[in-house]
Amino acid sequence: MHQYHLADRVRIDIPDETDANFEYHGEHGMVLSRQDGIYKVALDEYDIVIEVSSREVRPPLFDDDS
């Protein structure tokens, strides 16, 4: 399992439609913190920060440098 660090870019991966954060599935953001397997992620397209488990973050689909 990949561990992400402060300011890493990530993609939210929540395929379970019953999950409270499902609406953010596929969104990209930046890691603000990580503690006990929970990441706080500031989403790019929303003015919010969500908490997701380490199983719900993936590498981004695109690179900002491209």
C-alpha positions in Angstrom: 0.0 0.0 0.0 1.4 3.4 -1.0 1.7 6.0 1.7 1.2 9.6 0.7 2.7 12.6 2.4 1.9 16.2 3.1 1.2 18.1 -0.2 1.1 15.0 -2.3 -1.5 15.0 -5.1 -4.1 12.2 -4.9 -7.3 10.9 -6.5 -10.2 9.8 -4.3 -11.4 6.3 -5.0 -14.7 5.4 -3.3 -16.6 2.9 -5.5 -19.2 2.2 -2.7 -22.3 4.2 -3.6 -23.6 4.0 0.0 -20.4 5.7 1.4 -21.1 9.2 2.6 -18.2 10.6 0.5 -19.1 8.7 -2.7 -20.0 12.0 -4.4 -16.2 12.8 -4.4 -15.2 9.5 -6.1 -12.7 10.4 -8.9 -12.0 13.9 -7.6 -8.4 15.0 -7.1 -6.9 16.9 -4.2 -3.9 17.5 -2.0 -3.0 15.7 1.2 -3.1 18.0 4.2 -2.4 15.4 6.9 -2.3 11.7 7.6 -2.9 10.1 11.0 -3.8 6.5 11.9 -4.6 5.5 8.3 -6.9 8.6 7.7 -6.0 11.2 5.2 -7.3 14.8 5.2 -7.6 15.9 1.6 -8.3 19.4 0.2 -10.3 18.8 -3.0 -9.5 20.8 -6.1 -13.0 21.3 -7.4 -14.7 21.9 -4.0 -13.9 24.3 -1.2 -13.8 21.5 1.4 -11.5 19.1 3.1 -12.6 15.5 3.4 -11.3 12.6 5.5 -10.8 9.3 3.8 -9.1 6.0 4.7 -5.8 5.0 3.2 -7.8 2.5 1.0 -9.6 5.4 -0.6 -6.7 7.3 -2.1 -4.8 6.6 -5.3 -2.2 8.3 -7.5 -3.7 11.1 -9.6 -4.7 10.4 -13.1 -2.8 13.4 -14.5 0.3 15.2 -13.6 0.2 19.0 -12.9 3.5 19.4 -14.9 2.0 18.0 -18.1 
